[in-house]
Amino acid sequence: MTKKITINVSLFFAALLLFVFICIGCGQNTPVPANGPIFTDPAVKLAQLQNPNFAYTLFYEAIALDSSLNQTGTHVHMGYWSLYNPNRARLVTVMDAINGYTSTETYKAIWDEGTTTSTSFQYPSYITMNREYWYERVSAINGYVAINGVTYHDPYTVTMQQANDIWGEYSKRYADMATVLHQVTGLTPEARCFVQGAKANRVFYTYELPELVSLEAIGSVDVYFALTTEANWRNPTDWIEGTSHAPTPEL
């Protein structure tokens, strides 16, 4: 009797292992839909984003969405946020107010996602970045990663440092658009930043702020930090100017 039970248990675990193997195999053979994940080599992506010319790629994508960004006299405001809840929503409110402002002059608010807060006006490069699922791919096990409930085979290993660097370099090139916008509009872009309570190790303080410091030093951008949670872009007292006045980040 003991021997029979042992054999049955062995058969059970063998069947279980076979089932797991089949499931993993199914993930490998899962076809990637046309609008599904893109498994880019992180080293290739990083090299692309570290190239200063990528700022021009974003600029050309931006003017394809809104030609006013390529016109003399357009007042461009570049949005920044860190700490998703609630700073992103605060920035969205300000951007929508700027883009909805009626004046004889042209005012335009953009951010690293697109030329408005609508998903209909996102940069193609930003859409691609999201479809590459850099942070999700960090969690891959033995080359397999679950994305939106579907298991795929990822031919590349992605580390957390690579994921951070990829988004960081993308954000730096977005910041570098200020130089191009300054040249084509003849006006200095204004960076509008909502970063109260943000962490020191996240994208803004690690990548974007140092780039803004450099851009500010050469006169390519004027940087403003919100002093209140309901900062009004037309009220100067709601903002403090200069990268030296960036709020102290959280550890």
N, C-alpha and C positions, 0 to 999 in steps of 0.2 A: 504494500500500500504506500509506504513512504517513497519507494522508487518511482511509482506511478505519478505521485504528486509532484516529485522533482522534475520529471520529464514534462509534465503539463505546464509547470511554471516556466521551464526553459523555452517551451514552444511559445508561450504567451509573450515572453520578452523578445523572442526572435521576431514574432509577428509585429510587435510594437516598434521595433527598430526598423523593420521593413516599411511600416506605415510612415514613420518619420522621414525615412529616406525618400519615399515616393513624394511626400509633401514638399520636401526641399527641392526635389527634381522638378516639381510643378512650378516652383518659383523661378527656377532657372529658365524654364521654357515659356514663362509668361510673356507674351508679346507686349512690347511697350506701345501704348496707344499714341496716336499722332500728337495729342496734346499732353502726353504723359511725361515721366521723368527723363531727363537728359543726363547721361553718365559721362561727364567730361573729366578728363585727367586733371586733377587739382594742380599739378605742376604747370601744365599748359595754360590753365585758366589764370593762375597767379602771374605768369609771365605776360599774358595779355593785359591784365589789369595794371601791372606795374609800369607798363609803357605809357609815358606821358600823353601820347597821341590818343589814348582811349578817351581823354576828356573831349576831344573833337568828335569822337564817335557819338558820345552822349549829346553833344551840342547839335550835331546834325539830326539826330533822332528827335531832339526837342523842337527844332525849327520846322521839322516835317509835321509835327503836331500843332505848332503854333508859330506862324511866321513873324509875329510881332517881336519875338525874341531876337530876330535878325534885323531889327530896324533901329535907326538912330532915334534917340529920345525915349526909348522904353525904360521905365523904372522897374528894374527886376529885383524882387525879394526872394532870397533863397532860404527855404525852411530847413531847420534842424531840430531834432528831438532825441531825447534819450530817457529811458524809463517809460516803457510802453503805456502803462496806465499810471497817471493820467496825461502825461505830457504830449503824447501823440494826438489825442483828441483836442488839446488846447491849440496845438499848431494847426490842425485842420480848420478850426474855427477862424483863426487869423488868416490863413491862406484863402479860405472861401470869401472872407470879407474883402480882401485885397482884390481878388479876381472878380468880385461882384461890384467893385467900386466904379461909379460913373463919373467921368471927368473928361475935360478936353485933352488931357494927357493920358498916355497909356501906362497902366500899372499891371504888373504881372508877377504872380507868386508861383514858384516851382519848388520841387524837392527832389530827393534822390529817386523817388518812385515815378515821377512824371511831371507833366506841365500843369496839371490840376490835381485835386484830390480824388477825382473820378477814376475808376479802373479802366475806363474807356480811353484815357489819355496817358497810359503808362509807356515808358520807354521800352522798346523791344528788348534792350539789354537787361532791363530790370525784370521783365517777364522771363527771360532766359535764366537769369540768376535764380529765380524762385523755382523754376522747373528743374534746376540742377540739385536742389534739396541738399545743400552742403551740410547742414547740421544734422539732418536725419541720417545721412550717409555715415556720419561719425559712429553711429550705433550699429553698423553692419557686423554680422557674426559669420565668420568663415566665408566672407564674400557675398552674403545675402542680407538684404535690407528690406524692411517693411515700410512701404510708403502708401499712405491712405488706405491701409488695410490689405494691400497687395504686396506679395513678396517678389522681389526682383534680384537678379544676379548683378552685382556691381563689379566690373572688372578692375576697379581701382580702390586702393585703401585711402580713406580720408581721415586725417587727424583733426582734433579740435583746434589745434593751432593753425592748421591750414584753412579750416572753415572760418576762423576769426580773421585771418590775414586776407582771405579772398573778399569777404564783405568789407573789411577795413580798407583795402586798396580800391575797391569799387567806390566807396564813400569818399576817398581822397580825390579820385578822378572827378567825382561829382563836384567837390569843392573847387577843383581846378577850373571848372567851367566858368568861374567868376572872372578869370583873366580874359577868356574869350568874349564873354558877355560885355565886359568893360570895353573891349576894343570895338565891338560892333555897334553897341548902343551909345557909346560916348559918355555913359554915366556909370558911376561906381555902384555895383550891386550891393544890396543890404542883406546881410545874413540875419535871420530872425530865429533865435534859439530858445527852446523850452527844454531846459535840462535840470530843473530843480530836483534834487534827490537822486540823481543818476549815479551809477556806480563808476568808480575810477577805472575799472578794467574793461568797460564796455566800449563800443565803437567810437562814441563821440570823444571821450577823453583820451583814448588810446591812439586814434587815427585822425579824426576830423579836426579836433581842436589844434593839434600841432600844425596841421596843414593850413588852417585858418590864420594861425599866428604868422606863418610865412607869407601868405597872401596879403594879409593886412599890412605887413612891413613894406611891401612893394606897391601898396596903394590899389590893389585889385579888388578889395572888398572892405566894407564897413560892417563890423560885427556888433550885434545888439543882443543882450540877454534880457529875457522877461523878468520883471521884478514882482509881478503879481500873477496869480493863476488865471486872471481874466484880462490879461494885457491887451490893450487896444493899439493896433499898429499906428493909428493917427494921434495917439497921445504920447508925447515924448517922455513924460514922467513915469510911464509904465515900463520904461526900458533903461538899461545902462549900457553905454557904448564902450567897446574895447575888449579884446581878448584877455587883458590883464584883470578884468572884472568878472571873469567866469566864476560861477558859484563853486565853492569847494565841494568836490565830489564825495560821495559816500564810499567808505572802504568795503 
